[in-house]
Amino acid sequence: MDFHVFDTYVKARDGHTIHFDVITDKKDVQKAISFAKEWLESIGEESSKITTEECRFCHTQSVPEEWEIEIMTNGYFISKLDGCP
């Protein structure tokens, strides 16, 4: 199964950049932004600005089984890249 990757960069409260991918089975940027906001809230960064400027569709790919399970359970998977807690 193919999943959609949304490349996301946001500024943290302390000014550093948080770079992560939102991976979901829906090719819907608004849904990806909603998932990103949910995750940012869970790490205490709910005030971070996130729009279509910060979260953009990147590509479609297959994912490891563990990620697929999380996507099917929660709707998304966050792949932490740079500056993530």
N, CA, C and O atoms as a MOPAC input file, in Angstrom:
PM7 MOZYME 1SCF
protein

 N      0.84600 1    -1.18500 1     0.00000 1
 C      0.00000 1     0.00000 1     0.00000 1
 C      0.88900 1     1.24500 1     0.00000 1
 O      1.93200 1     1.26600 1     0.65400 1
 N      0.48300 1     2.26000 1    -0.72000 1
 C      1.24400 1     3.49800 1    -0.76800 1
 C      0.67600 1     4.53100 1     0.19700 1
 O     -0.53400 1     4.62000 1     0.40700 1
 N      1.58400 1     5.30600 1     0.77500 1
 C      1.21600 1     6.34800 1     1.72900 1
 C      1.80200 1     7.67100 1     1.26300 1
 O      2.78900 1     7.70700 1     0.52800 1
 N      1.18200 1     8.74900 1     1.69800 1
 C      1.54600 1    10.08800 1     1.24500 1
 C      2.35900 1    10.79400 1     2.32800 1
 O      2.00300 1    10.79200 1     3.50600 1
 N      3.45900 1    11.39600 1     1.88800 1
 C      4.40500 1    12.04500 1     2.78800 1
 C      4.30100 1    13.56100 1     2.62300 1
 O      4.39800 1    14.08600 1     1.51400 1
 N      4.10400 1    14.24800 1     3.73700 1
 C      4.02500 1    15.70100 1     3.76000 1
 C      5.21800 1    16.21700 1     4.55600 1
 O      5.30100 1    16.02800 1     5.76900 1
 N      6.13400 1    16.86700 1     3.85700 1
 C      7.34600 1    17.41700 1     4.44900 1
 C      6.96400 1    18.66100 1     5.24600 1
 O      6.30700 1    19.55800 1     4.71800 1
 N      7.37000 1    18.72100 1     6.50800 1
 C      6.88900 1    19.76400 1     7.40500 1
 C      8.03500 1    20.40200 1     8.18900 1
 O      8.86300 1    19.71300 1     8.78600 1
 N      8.05900 1    21.72100 1     8.17000 1
 C      9.03600 1    22.50900 1     8.92600 1
 C      8.26600 1    23.55100 1     9.73100 1
 O      7.50200 1    24.33000 1     9.16300 1
 N      8.46100 1    23.57100 1    11.05100 1
 C      7.83400 1    24.60100 1    11.88100 1
 C      8.87300 1    25.17800 1    12.83800 1
 O      9.87400 1    24.53800 1    13.15800 1
 N      8.61000 1    26.39600 1    13.28200 1
 C      9.46400 1    27.03800 1    14.27700 1
 C      8.95000 1    26.68300 1    15.66900 1
 O      7.76500 1    26.83900 1    15.96400 1
 N      9.84900 1    26.20800 1    16.51200 1
 C      9.50200 1    25.90500 1    17.90100 1
 C      9.44400 1    27.19700 1    18.70500 1
 O      9.89000 1    28.24600 1    18.24100 1
 N      8.90200 1    27.11600 1    19.89500 1
 C      8.82000 1    28.28900 1    20.77500 1
 C     10.18200 1    28.92500 1    21.00800 1
 O     10.29300 1    30.14800 1    21.08700 1
 N     11.21900 1    28.09700 1    21.11700 1
 C     12.55800 1    28.63500 1    21.38600 1
 C     13.28700 1    29.08900 1    20.12000 1
 O     14.44000 1    29.51400 1    20.18600 1
 N     12.61200 1    29.00000 1    18.96400 1
 C     13.18100 1    29.51100 1    17.72100 1
 C     13.84800 1    28.49000 1    16.81700 1
 O     14.12200 1    28.78800 1    15.65400 1
 N     14.11700 1    27.29000 1    17.32400 1
 C     14.74400 1    26.29400 1    16.44900 1
 C     13.70300 1    25.68500 1    15.51300 1
 O     12.50100 1    25.75800 1    15.77200 1
 N     14.17000 1    25.09200 1    14.43900 1
 C     13.27200 1    24.49100 1    13.45000 1
 C     13.03200 1    23.02500 1    13.77700 1
 O     13.96600 1    22.27700 1    14.06500 1
 N     11.77800 1    22.63200 1    13.72800 1
 C     11.39000 1    21.23100 1    13.88600 1
 C     11.02700 1    20.72800 1    12.48800 1
 O     10.12600 1    21.26500 1    11.84400 1
 N     11.72500 1    19.71000 1    12.03100 1
 C     11.48900 1    19.13700 1    10.70200 1
 C     10.99800 1    17.70300 1    10.88300 1
 O     11.66200 1    16.87900 1    11.51200 1
 N      9.83900 1    17.42600 1    10.32600 1
 C      9.27000 1    16.08500 1    10.41700 1
 C      8.38400 1    15.83500 1     9.21200 1
 O      7.96200 1    16.76800 1     8.52800 1
 N      8.10700 1    14.56200 1     8.96300 1
 C      7.17500 1    14.18400 1     7.89900 1
 C      5.89400 1    13.67200 1     8.52400 1
 O      5.92200 1    12.89700 1     9.48000 1
 N      4.77600 1    14.10700 1     7.98100 1
 C      3.47300 1    13.54200 1     8.32500 1
 C      3.17600 1    12.52000 1     7.23100 1
 O      3.14700 1    12.86400 1     6.04900 1
 N      2.95800 1    11.27900 1     7.61900 1
 C      2.69300 1    10.21600 1     6.65000 1
 C      1.29100 1     9.68400 1     6.91200 1
 O      0.95800 1     9.29600 1     8.03100 1
 N      0.47600 1     9.67300 1     5.86200 1
 C     -0.92500 1     9.28400 1     6.00000 1
 C     -1.40500 1     8.57000 1     4.74100 1
 O     -0.73100 1     8.59400 1     3.71100 1
 N     -2.56100 1     7.94000 1     4.82500 1
 C     -3.12000 1     7.26900 1     3.64500 1
 C     -3.99800 1     8.20200 1     2.82300 1
 O     -4.53600 1     7.80000 1     1.79100 1
 N     -4.14600 1     9.44700 1     3.27200 1
 C     -4.96400 1    10.43300 1     2.57100 1
 C     -4.06100 1    11.49400 1     1.94400 1
 O     -3.21300 1    12.07200 1     2.62500 1
 N     -4.23900 1    11.74700 1     0.66100 1
 C     -3.45200 1    12.79500 1    -0.00800 1
 C     -4.21500 1    14.10500 1     0.12900 1
 O     -4.73300 1    14.65200 1    -0.84400 1
 N     -4.26900 1    14.59200 1     1.36800 1
 C     -5.06900 1    15.76300 1     1.73300 1
 C     -4.23200 1    16.64100 1     2.66200 1
 O     -4.02200 1    16.29500 1     3.82500 1
 N     -3.75600 1    17.77400 1     2.14900 1
 C     -2.86400 1    18.61700 1     2.93600 1
 C     -3.54700 1    19.15600 1     4.18900 1
 O     -2.88700 1    19.30500 1     5.21700 1
 N     -4.83800 1    19.45100 1     4.14200 1
 C     -5.53300 1    19.95400 1     5.33000 1
 C     -5.57100 1    18.89100 1     6.42900 1
 O     -5.43100 1    19.20400 1     7.61100 1
 N     -5.76000 1    17.63800 1     6.02800 1
 C     -5.74700 1    16.54200 1     6.99500 1
 C     -4.34300 1    16.38200 1     7.58300 1
 O     -4.18500 1    16.16100 1     8.78400 1
 N     -3.32400 1    16.49700 1     6.72200 1
 C     -1.93700 1    16.39700 1     7.19600 1
 C     -1.62200 1    17.51400 1     8.19400 1
 O     -0.95400 1    17.28300 1     9.20200 1
 N     -2.10600 1    18.72000 1     7.90700 1
 C     -1.89400 1    19.83800 1     8.83400 1
 C     -2.58500 1    19.56000 1    10.16600 1
 O     -2.02900 1    19.84400 1    11.22600 1
 N     -3.78600 1    19.00900 1    10.11300 1
 C     -4.50900 1    18.65500 1    11.33600 1
 C     -3.71900 1    17.62200 1    12.15600 1
 O     -3.61400 1    17.74000 1    13.37700 1
 N     -3.16900 1    16.61500 1    11.47300 1
 C     -2.35900 1    15.60900 1    12.16900 1
 C     -1.08700 1    16.24400 1    12.75100 1
 O     -0.68200 1    15.91900 1    13.86700 1
 N     -0.46600 1    17.14600 1    11.99000 1
 C      0.74200 1    17.82100 1    12.47200 1
 C      0.42800 1    18.63900 1    13.71600 1
 O      1.19600 1    18.62300 1    14.67800 1
 N     -0.69300 1    19.35400 1    13.70800 1
 C     -1.09900 1    20.15000 1    14.87900 1
 C     -1.30900 1    19.25400 1    16.08900 1
 O     -0.89800 1    19.58900 1    17.20000 1
 N     -1.95000 1    18.11400 1    15.86600 1
 C     -2.19400 1    17.16000 1    16.96500 1
 C     -0.87000 1    16.70500 1    17.56600 1
 O     -0.71300 1    16.66800 1    18.78600 1
 N      0.08000 1    16.36000 1    16.70000 1
 C      1.37700 1    15.89800 1    17.18800 1
 C      2.13500 1    17.02900 1    17.88600 1
 O      2.72100 1    16.82100 1    18.94800 1
 N      2.12400 1    18.22700 1    17.28900 1
 C      2.80900 1    19.36500 1    17.90400 1
 C      2.24000 1    19.65900 1    19.28400 1
 O      2.98900 1    19.98400 1    20.20400 1
 N      0.93600 1    19.54900 1    19.43700 1
 C      0.30900 1    19.74500 1    20.74700 1
 C      0.82200 1    18.70300 1    21.73900 1
 O      1.06100 1    19.01300 1    22.90600 1
 N      0.98900 1    17.46500 1    21.26800 1
 C      1.43900 1    16.38000 1    22.16000 1
 C      2.87200 1    16.58500 1    22.65100 1
 O      3.26600 1    16.00800 1    23.66500 1
 N      3.66500 1    17.41300 1    21.93100 1
 C      5.04400 1    17.66900 1    22.36900 1
 C      5.19700 1    19.06800 1    22.96700 1
 O      6.31400 1    19.53800 1    23.18400 1
 N      4.06400 1    19.73300 1    23.23300 1
 C      4.09800 1    21.03800 1    23.88300 1
 C      4.40900 1    22.19800 1    22.94900 1
 O      4.82900 1    23.26000 1    23.40700 1
 N      4.21000 1    22.01300 1    21.65900 1
 C      4.47600 1    23.07300 1    20.67600 1
 C      3.18700 1    23.50000 1    19.96800 1
 O      3.19000 1    23.78400 1    18.77000 1
 N      2.08800 1    23.54200 1    20.72200 1
 C      0.78600 1    23.85700 1    20.12100 1
 C      0.71300 1    25.25700 1    19.53200 1
 O     -0.16400 1    25.53100 1    18.71300 1
 N      1.61400 1    26.14900 1    19.93000 1
 C      1.57800 1    27.51100 1    19.39600 1
 C      2.35400 1    27.65900 1    18.08500 1
 O      2.36900 1    28.74400 1    17.50500 1
 N      2.98800 1    26.60700 1    17.61600 1
 C      3.74900 1    26.68000 1    16.36400 1
 C      2.82700 1    26.92500 1    15.17800 1
 O      1.77700 1    26.29500 1    15.05100 1
 N      3.23600 1    27.85300 1    14.30900 1
 C      2.46600 1    28.16900 1    13.10100 1
 C      2.60200 1    27.02200 1    12.11200 1
 O      3.71000 1    26.57700 1    11.81100 1
 N      1.46800 1    26.54600 1    11.61000 1
 C      1.50800 1    25.49000 1    10.58900 1
 C      0.39100 1    25.70500 1     9.58100 1
 O     -0.79600 1    25.64700 1     9.90400 1
 N      0.81700 1    25.95700 1     8.34500 1
 C     -0.10400 1    26.16800 1     7.22700 1
 C      0.43400 1    25.37000 1     6.04300 1
 O      1.34100 1    24.55200 1     6.19600 1
 N     -0.12800 1    25.61100 1     4.87100 1
 C      0.37000 1    24.94100 1     3.66300 1
 C      1.77400 1    25.42700 1     3.28800 1
 O      2.43400 1    24.82200 1     2.44300 1
 N      2.22600 1    26.50900 1     3.90900 1
 C      3.61100 1    26.96500 1     3.70200 1
 C      4.58700 1    26.07200 1     4.47600 1
 O      5.70100 1    25.82700 1     4.01300 1
 N      4.17900 1    25.59400 1     5.63500 1
 C      5.04700 1    24.77800 1     6.48000 1
 C      4.89000 1    23.27900 1     6.23100 1
 O      5.79400 1    22.50000 1     6.53400 1
 N      3.76300 1    22.88000 1     5.68700 1
 C      3.44200 1    21.45700 1     5.47900 1
 C      3.02800 1    21.25900 1     4.02600 1
 O      1.98000 1    21.73700 1     3.59300 1
 N      3.87600 1    20.54000 1     3.27500 1
 C      3.61400 1    20.36600 1     1.83700 1
 C      3.74300 1    18.91000 1     1.42700 1
 O      4.58100 1    18.16600 1     1.93700 1
 N      2.87500 1    18.52400 1     0.47900 1
 C      2.98500 1    17.17400 1    -0.08200 1
 C      4.36200 1    17.02300 1    -0.71200 1
 O      4.83300 1    17.91100 1    -1.42300 1
 N      5.00500 1    15.88200 1    -0.44100 1
 C      6.34800 1    15.63300 1    -0.95300 1
 C      6.34200 1    14.48800 1    -1.96600 1
 O      6.74800 1    14.66900 1    -3.11400 1
 N      5.88300 1    13.31300 1    -1.54000 1
 C      5.87500 1    12.15100 1    -2.42100 1
 C      5.01000 1    11.04500 1    -1.82300 1
 O      4.47900 1    11.17000 1    -0.71900 1
 N      4.88600 1     9.96300 1    -2.58300 1
 C      4.13900 1     8.78400 1    -2.14600 1
 C      5.11800 1     7.62600 1    -2.07100 1
 O      5.98500 1     7.47900 1    -2.93300 1
 N      4.97600 1     6.79800 1    -1.03100 1
 C      5.90100 1     5.68300 1    -0.84200 1
 C      5.24500 1     4.56900 1    -0.04900 1
 O      4.18300 1     4.75000 1     0.54800 1
 N      5.89800 1     3.41100 1    -0.05400 1
 C      5.49100 1     2.34000 1     0.85800 1
 C      6.20000 1     2.60500 1     2.18400 1
 O      7.18600 1     3.34100 1     2.23100 1
 N      5.69900 1     2.00800 1     3.25200 1
 C      6.27000 1     2.24000 1     4.58400 1
 C      6.45800 1     0.91300 1     5.30200 1
 O      5.84600 1    -0.08800 1     4.93000 1
 N      7.30600 1     0.89900 1     6.33500 1
 C      7.45500 1    -0.31300 1     7.13800 1
 C      6.12000 1    -0.70300 1     7.79200 1
 O      5.25500 1     0.14300 1     8.02000 1
 N      5.97900 1    -1.97100 1     8.07900 1
 C      4.73400 1    -2.49300 1     8.65000 1
 C      4.33500 1    -1.78700 1     9.94500 1
 O      3.15000 1    -1.53800 1    10.16700 1
 N      5.31200 1    -1.45900 1    10.80700 1
 C      4.99100 1    -0.79200 1    12.07900 1
 C      4.35300 1     0.57200 1    11.83000 1
 O      3.42500 1     0.96700 1    12.53600 1
 N      4.85200 1     1.28700 1    10.82600 1
 C      4.29000 1     2.59800 1    10.48400 1
 C      2.88200 1     2.42400 1     9.94100 1
 O      1.97100 1     3.17300 1    10.29300 1
 N      2.71200 1     1.42500 1     9.07600 1
 C      1.40100 1     1.17700 1     8.47600 1
 C      0.35900 1     0.88000 1     9.54900 1
 O     -0.77400 1     1.35400 1     9.46600 1
 N      0.73800 1     0.10100 1    10.55000 1
 C     -0.17300 1    -0.22200 1    11.65500 1
 C     -0.58000 1     1.05800 1    12.39000 1
 O     -1.75300 1     1.25200 1    12.71100 1
 N      0.40400 1     1.93000 1    12.65200 1
 C      0.09900 1     3.18700 1    13.34700 1
 C     -0.80600 1     4.08300 1    12.49100 1
 O     -1.71700 1     4.72800 1    13.01100 1
 N     -0.55000 1     4.11800 1    11.18000 1
 C     -1.38900 1     4.91700 1    10.27800 1
 C     -2.81500 1     4.37300 1    10.26400 1
 O     -3.77200 1     5.14600 1    10.30300 1
 N     -2.96000 1     3.07300 1    10.21000 1
 C     -4.29500 1     2.47000 1    10.19400 1
 C     -5.00700 1     2.66000 1    11.53800 1
 O     -6.23500 1     2.71600 1    11.58400 1
 N     -4.24700 1     2.76000 1    12.62100 1
 C     -4.82300 1     2.94000 1    13.95200 1
 C     -5.13000 1     4.40100 1    14.25500 1
 O     -6.22500 1     4.73000 1    14.71000 1
 N     -4.14500 1     5.28600 1    13.99800 1
 C     -4.26000 1     6.69300 1    14.39800 1
 C     -4.53000 1     7.65500 1    13.24500 1
 O     -4.84800 1     8.82100 1    13.47600 1
 N     -4.40500 1     7.18100 1    12.01700 1
 C     -4.61300 1     8.04200 1    10.85900 1
 C     -3.33500 1     8.60500 1    10.27600 1
 O     -3.31800 1     9.07300 1     9.13800 1
 N     -2.25200 1     8.56200 1    11.06200 1
 C     -0.99000 1     9.13500 1    10.59500 1
 C      0.18800 1     8.56100 1    11.37000 1
 O      0.03400 1     7.92400 1    12.41200 1
 N      1.37200 1     8.81400 1    10.81700 1
 C      2.63300 1     8.49300 1    11.48000 1
 C      3.52500 1     9.71400 1    11.33000 1
 O      3.55400 1    10.32800 1    10.26400 1
 N      4.25000 1    10.07400 1    12.37800 1
 C      5.20400 1    11.17600 1    12.32000 1
 C      6.61100 1    10.58700 1    12.23800 1
 O      7.05500 1     9.86100 1    13.12800 1
 N      7.29200 1    10.91800 1    11.15500 1
 C      8.69200 1    10.53300 1    10.99200 1
 C      9.52000 1    11.72700 1    11.43400 1
 O      9.56900 1    12.74300 1    10.74000 1
 N     10.16800 1    11.61200 1    12.58000 1
 C     10.95400 1    12.72500 1    13.16300 1
 C     12.28600 1    12.84700 1    12.41700 1
 O     13.02100 1    11.87000 1    12.28100 1
 N     12.58500 1    14.04800 1    11.94100 1
 C     13.80900 1    14.25900 1    11.17700 1
 C     14.79700 1    15.13200 1    11.95900 1
 O     15.70100 1    14.58600 1    12.59100 1
 N     14.66700 1    16.42800 1    11.94300 1
 C     15.61300 1    17.30800 1    12.62600 1
 C     14.91500 1    18.17500 1    13.67300 1
 O     13.81400 1    18.67800 1    13.44800 1
 N     15.57500 1    18.33900 1    14.82000 1
 C     15.06700 1    19.24100 1    15.84200 1
 C     13.85100 1    18.74100 1    16.60400 1
 O     13.21000 1    19.51000 1    17.32000 1
 N     13.52400 1    17.45500 1    16.45700 1
 C     12.35400 1    16.88100 1    17.12800 1
 C     12.74800 1    16.35200 1    18.51000 1
 O     13.85500 1    15.85000 1    18.70400 1
 N     11.83200 1    16.47500 1    19.45000 1
 C     12.10900 1    15.90500 1    20.78500 1
 C     12.03500 1    14.38400 1    20.75200 1
 O     12.23900 1    13.73300 1    21.77700 1

